[in-house]
């Protein structure tokens, strides 16, 4: 057994279906806190895997994301994905201020108002798939297009600009060392694009999300142009990432679990509960995300983290912690509702999670009802998976009905 202090090299490149990464599973079984080395960055990092440890790191002000700015921090991509001004790498109280402003656009009332539009987009895409005829690729017809269409419509991104948005997002999420320059160029292009878009919306507001955020106030507080541009960029990237992966992954599981497919179809009132359990279960990304730095010595699960150390958490392993979830490796739609970490935790939990759930409900609910005899059109071993980015999802999913 590896002792605390020894370092495990972690490529975190496992991408076989939706099986849990065996390296992550091994690290979980060793200790709740281990030392790892990732493909990029100057230093080793601590990896916290247990639910309680992850909760501590994500809510303890002594762990700072802002402190990674300007550092060649340990990561899975050659170019850091996030901009230093992003809400994802800002600490309280500034991040709290920005989140309060941004969350005004994702209240239950606002998201409920968005639901008919999202359901209409999903229905239209499914109609197009039906007109195309079987076999059809579910990813290109639905998983790619619904989140992209939804977030681009919300942000008011012109249709002719949307293909480049998708390509930039892919470049930023790529893991190969040869992609570094393309990722840097993509980040620069996106910052310039959204900077220009914010200027336009300040001058001529519309009914889009950028205009809504530009008008958002919390007392005397409001977004400045830079904050707003980076917030819009972050929302665009998130809209191209999590929902796309999860629509494909959930559809894949349902296609291979007729019992769950039948439950979702015959008991639509249970759709949200089934989706929530699948979100907990699915390893939708590889390895880890954005680290934090300990600003002073802190003890986590009996291990002393020294000031200046990098700390990564794994939401994937936290979602499989047997101390938190009974039989965590089993999909149990009747599980007692217990909050999981798929959308993050603490001060950096995804503010657009309510919209993502609406997209998933519209996509999966619409899919199973529109195509009651839906099935895979190829043997399961012929389904192709993303191996080029930090995401885990089928890049094609041929279906018939």
Buried (B, 14 or more C-beta within 10 A) or exposed (E): EEEEEEEBEBEBBBBEBBEBBEBBBEBBEBBBBBBBBBBBBEBBBBBBBBBBBBBBBBEBEBBBBBBBBEBEBBBBBBBBBBBEBBBBBBBEEEBEBBBBBBBBBBEEEBBEEBBEBBBEBBBBBBEEBBEEEBBBBBBBBBBBBBBBBBBBBBBBBEEEEBEBBBBBBBBBBBBBEEBBEBBBEBBEBBBEBBBEBBEBBBEEEEEBBBBBBBEBEBEEEBBEBBBBBBBBBBBBBBBBBBBBBBBBBBBBBBBBBEEBBEBBBEEEEEBEBBBBBBBBBBBBBBBBBBBBBBBEEBEBBEBEBEEEBBBBBBBBBBBBBEEBBEEBEEBEBEBEEEEBBBBBBBBBEBBBBBBBBBBBBBBBBBBBEBBEEBBBBBEEEEBEBBBEBBBBBBBBBBBBB
